[in-house]
Structures are given as C-alpha cells and as structure tokens.
C-alpha cells in the first residue's frame, strides 16, 4: 500500500512538468520572435548554434538562473538539445539571458503553484482555432503575435497551451507575461540587426484609418494585399471563422450573390472580419446586425464601379450600430472619411501615444474592455 507521501509526490511532479511546459512555450515564442525579426531585417534566419556547443553552456545557465526542480526537469526533457540551441541563438542575437531567464522562471513558478493548488479539471483539448482566438485576446497586434501565429512551431505551441489549460493554468496570464519578456527580446534582436522592432505605418493602415478601423486591434504594418496573411497572422482570424463570416454575409443578402461576392472579395474585407470577430468575442449578435444590409439597401444608389466600397461601408455601419437603428449618415460620407489619406493614424492619435507605442498598435486601435470569454454562437 502506498504511503501518504506518494500522491503528494505525484502532484508535485505533475506541477513541475507543467511548469516546464510553460518555460518551453515562452522560449518557443521568443525563438519565433527572433526568427521573425531576422527574416524581416535580413530576409533569412540565422542557423541555430551546434548542439555540442549549446547544450553545456545552456545547461549551466538554466541551472544557475531557474529554480532547481524546474531546471532539472527541463534539462531532462528529450527535446532539451533543441531548446538549448534556441537559448544559444537568442544569446548570440544579443539577448541578455541573465535578465530574461529569471523572469521566465517566475512565470514557471507561478504555473507550478497554480497546478499544485488546483485539481485537474478534465477539460478536453481545445481545437487549434480556439487557441488562435486566445492569442488574439491575450497578445496585442504587432510583431510578437505575428511571430507566434506565423511560426512553423505554432501547432505545437497550441497543443502546449491546451495541456497547460487542462492542468488548471490560466494560459492568458502566461501569454501576457511572456509578451512583456519577448517584446524586449524582439527589440534586442532588431537592434542587433541594425533595424527597429516597430514597423512603420503601412499604406493600408493609413488609408484604412477611420470608421473601418476604429476600436479594432490592428498592426501598424497592416498588409491587405496578402489576404491569407492578413487574416490568419496579422488579425488572428482562423480560416474556419472567416468562412463563417462569409456565409453569414451571403445569408444576409439572399438572391444577391453578385453583391455578396463583391463584398467578401473586397480588399477591406479582412477589416470587416476583424470587427465581426471582436463582436463575437463580446457576445454580440453579428447576424442580426448584418440583416440591415437587406433592410436598408441605400448602398445600391451610386456609380456601379463603387458598389463594392459602398457595400463595405454599409456593412461596417451595420456592424457598428444597434440592430434596427437606421443609419444617421450617408454611406458615401463614411466612405470618404475612411479612405482619406490625410487621416494619418500616427498624427491623429499623437495625443494618445504611450502604452500603444509599446505594442506597435496605433492608439485609436487599442482594445476596449476585455471581451466575454464565452463560446461563440
């Protein structure tokens, strides 16, 4: 018969292993940020240092800078050589690991203690698309979020987050803490390459400034010419979600296939999808808002070549006002405001620059109150 200490030892071991998962997740995000920054600045990634050189140095470093139980478990993992090479690559890129690793250790200790304090919830692993939404909610738009969602290691990161949540860890807190640490890594790598971690405001971001983007969490380097990249990486909208929004538009415009097609193929469609995603996260009835398109077809009036833009503006207006409330301004006026190149987000938001500059998000696009965490309908 087992002694009373055995269950405690098992729980403690599970807590430590979960803390190790958190460390690996944070370091995977840091490595993704390093690779992303090197691709942005030089067009290619630097190779990882050789294993025989990286492992001894990294082993000594984590044993010195991380709690003993976590460092022992970490260096005993099968993938430790890969993680050691990632650490060596970060140091070679100019990152001061003597400062970064202790703070990563604090994240790991917090995770360890959460698991030790809570029983396993038994929640089944969540689909990858759901973790894209979690990343969108937890990380501000910018280079770190793009690095995470655009990384080849994203599926493994999502699986790690699912396992952390199964063990009672608040994954959003881990991601937020990781972002603060990795942001400094991102800047250090960029500075070492002679560049800057904060991208310049793109033409798409400038021209979109106004009603189309107000209240949305958008990157400064928004690129609408690459729709797949804009949706899945820059705006963190999974393909499955985007397909649902397209379907809702077609349902809202029955027997108007041409008009629906013009709307969902418009260059600005990703911005509408981002607003729908934000509304869903807040528990708002997106489909009820979209019914205004058929109820008030004022967008039909005007030159034929501009029909697509009028539909974009009418949809944005319908999403931003309560269902059933008529538009107070003409669609053409809204279109003129949102496409005016004189509305530079960096100038219009100059008085609000501060916290938003840290994340690379235009001040007028800072997220509002935390959205509801309920499931989407």
Order of alpha helices (4+ residues) and beta strands (2+ residues): alpha-alpha-alpha-alpha-alpha-alpha-alpha-alpha-alpha-alpha-alpha-alpha-alpha-alpha-alpha-alpha-alpha-alpha-alpha
